[in-house]
Amino acid sequence: MNQRDLDREVARATGETVATINQMGFVPLEPIPYERDRKPLVVDWEELEQERMILHPCAK
């Protein structure tokens, strides 16, 4: 199913316009979550620890 077909089906089911549905960002479900407008969420634990030490120098 392409994006246009998905938008039409959701619009038909909800009673909204296709343009409104398109702005809401519906996407087909994928086996692995996918976000169009954002880099994958990753935690750099070493960087986080350094930030904590700068903000709270008394820790450790």
C-alpha positions in Angstrom: 0.0 0.0 0.0 1.5 3.4 -0.9 1.1 6.6 1.1 -1.7 7.9 -1.1 -3.8 4.8 -0.7 -3.2 4.8 3.1 -4.3 8.4 3.4 -7.5 7.7 1.4 -8.4 4.7 3.5 -7.8 6.5 6.8 -9.8 9.5 5.5 -12.6 7.2 4.5 -12.6 5.5 7.9 -12.5 8.7 9.9 -14.5 11.1 7.8 -11.6 13.6 7.6 -10.3 15.0 4.3 -7.3 13.3 2.7 -5.3 16.5 3.1 -6.0 16.5 6.9 -4.9 12.9 7.2 -1.8 13.5 5.1 -0.8 16.3 7.5 -1.2 14.0 10.5 1.6 11.8 9.2 0.0 8.3 9.1 2.5 5.7 7.9 2.2 1.9 7.2 3.3 -0.2 10.2 6.8 -1.6 9.8 8.4 -4.6 11.6 10.9 -2.1 13.1 9.5 1.3 14.2 10.4 4.0 11.7 10.1 7.8 12.1 10.3 10.0 9.0 11.6 13.2 10.5 14.0 12.1 13.2 17.3 10.3 13.6 17.2 7.1 15.6 17.2 7.6 19.3 20.6 6.6 20.7 22.0 7.1 24.2 25.8 7.8 24.4 26.3 6.7 28.0 29.8 8.2 28.3 28.5 11.6 27.1 25.6 11.4 29.6 28.0 10.6 32.4 30.2 13.5 31.5 27.2 15.9 31.5 26.2 14.6 34.9 29.6 15.2 36.3 29.6 18.8 34.9 26.2 19.5 36.3 26.8 17.8 39.6 30.5 17.8 40.4 29.9 16.4 43.9 28.6 13.1 42.5 31.0 10.2 42.8 
